[in-house]
Amino acid sequence: MNRLTTLLLFGTLLTLFSCGNKENTYAVIETSFGNMKVMLYNTTPKHRDNFIKLAEGGFYDSLLFHRVISAFMIQGGDPDSRNAPPGAALGMGGPGYQIDAEIGAPHLRGSMAAARNNNPQKMSSGSQFYLVQGQKIDDNYLDETERRQNIRYSPEQRKLYKEIGGTPFLDNDYTVFGEIVEGLDVLDKIAAVPTDAGNRPLEDVRMKVRILK
């Protein structure tokens, strides 16, 4: 199932393009494993604009995907990772601010979401993000997630979680602000790299982010 079909089934395509009729912004995340093209959602303008600002300023260039967990996600955007020695613990760095939560979209496979620390307002890290690999989910798991997270999935959302997968246990807690539209195979390649006990890849996986005009 391609991502356009996914959007149509989920019923978000109209929403994504209805924020003042503003066209969506796209970015390319370049890695040694290939490139991932992501679409930034207009329904999360604070996260969208912040990502564009950082990317255009070169903030992400040479940063690592420092946390990689197969069948879950790959995470990067910590500025402390740029010159980090092998084995150094990462994941606490940022630009010095957080972003107000804009929670809404589910964590389907290929989703781009903001990392955060444990704060009651669910504010996002100013720079760290993750890309969801996830796995296919059954109805029993979704039922339990609804009870635990106090949410309700539509039939279309359930269909997508069962057909393409994701990480629903993060829903209603983290802001999803975009999705991969090209390069899901690159996500899978990075998610499969060997890691140490702290989930850091044994060989550095660096990124470069550019905004498409």
N, C-alpha and C positions, 0 to 999 in steps of 0.2 A: 504494500500500500504506500503510495507516494504521499509527501507532506501536504500537497494541495488537497488530496482526498481526505487526509486526516483533518485538515482545517474545516473542510466542508461538513464532515461528519460531526465534528465537535461543535460546530456552529459559531466559530469565533471569527471567521474570515471577514464578515461584515463589520464586526466590532473593531477589528484591527485597523480597518481602513476608514472608520467613521469618526475618528478623533479630529474633528475640524477638517475633514477631507484631506488630511496630511498624508502624503505617501510615506510608506515605511522606509526606514534607513537600514542599509545592509552593511555588514562588516565581514572581513575575511581574517580568520585566525590562521596564520601560517605556522607550520611545524615541519620538522624533518620527516614526518610520516605522511605529509600532504597537507592540503588546505581544507578548512571548514568554513563555509559561507553561512553566516547567521543573519536572521531577520530580527530586528529590534522592535518590540511591540509599542505602538502608540498609546496603548492603554496603561502603560507604566512609564509616563513621561519623565519622572525624576530619575529613574534608573537608566532609561534610554539616553537622556541628555548627559548624565554623568559619565556613562561609558564612552559616548562620542567624545566628550571633552578630554578624558584621559587618553583615549586611543590617538586622537589627533595631536596630543602633546607628547607622544612617544612613551607614555608611562609604562605600557605593557611590553615594550620591546625588550627581548632577552630574558623576560621573567620565565619561571618554570611552571609546569604543571607538577606541583609539589606533592599532591595527594591523589593517588590513583587506586581505586578499588573496583576490581572486575565485577560486572553485573550490578554495579551501583552508579559510580560517577567518576569524572576526572575534575580536579579542582586546581585553579591557579590564580594569579593576580596578586600574590604577596610580594611587595617590593623588596623585602629582605632576601628573596630567593635569587636575586640577580647575581650576586657574587658569593652565594652561600657555599661553603666547603662541603664535600661529600659527607653525608651522615648527619648534617646539622638539622635540628628540628625547625620546622617552618609552619606558618599558618597564623601567626599573630600580627603580621604587619599590615599596614594600610596607609592611606593618604592623610590620615589624621582626622577623619570625620566619618559619620555614618549617614545612611539615607533612610528617609521615612519609608515604612513598609507600604507596598502596593500589591498586596496579596490578592490573588484571584485565579489565575490559570493553574491547571494541574501539572504535575511532574511527569509528563509523557516522555517516552524515549526521544532524545534529541533536544529536550528543553534546556534552555540556558537560564540559570537562576543565580541569585546573589547569596553568598555565604553570610553568616552572621555569628556573633557570639550569643551567649544566653542572656538576652535582655527582654523584659516583659513587653516592651513595645514592638518587638520583632523587627527592630531596625536592622538594616543590612550593612554589611561591610562596605566601605567606600570604594573598594577595588576588587576584592576577591569574588570569584564566580565559579560555578561548576556547570558541567555539561552532563546531562543524565543519560546513562546507558540503560540501567534498569534491567528488568526481566518481565516476562508475561505474567499477568496477575489473574487469579480466578475470582469467582463471585464471593466465595467464603472470605477471602482476604479483604475484598472491597467492603463486604458487610461489616467486618471487624473494624476496618479503618474508619468507616462512617461513624460507628459508635465511639471509637476512641478520639477521633478528631472533631466530632460534632459537625459533620458535613453530610451532604447528600449528593450522590452522583446521579447524573442523568443516564438514561439508557445509552445515549451516544458515547458518553465518557466511559461507561463500563465496557462498551464494545471496543473502544480504542485501547484501554488498558489490557484487555484480553488478547487483542490482535497484535499490537505493536509493543506493549509493555511500558514500564516506567517505574517510578518509585512513589506510590501514593501515600506512604506513611509520612512524607514531607509536606503533603498538601495542607493548606491553611496555616502553615508555620513559616514558610519561606517565599520570597517573591520570585516568581518566574517572569522574566522580562524579555525573552526572545526564544528562538529555536533554530536549530540547524536545518537549512534548506538544501544544502549540498555538502557531501563529505561525511556522511554517517559512518562510512567504512573507516575513515581516519579516526573517529571517536573509538571505534572498536579496536583498532590497532593499538592506540595509546592505552586503552583500558586493559590490554593483554600483556603489557610489559612487566618484567619482573620488578618487584619492589622489596624494600626492607621491612623490618618489623613495624615501622611507623608509617607504612604505605607510601613512602617516597620512592620513586623509580630509582633503580640502581644506576642507570645511566640517565643523565639529565635530559628532559624533554622541554625544550625552550619554545617560546611563542613569539610571534610578532603580529600585531593587530593593526589593520588599516581599514579606514572607513571608505566605502565606495561612494563615489559622487555621481 
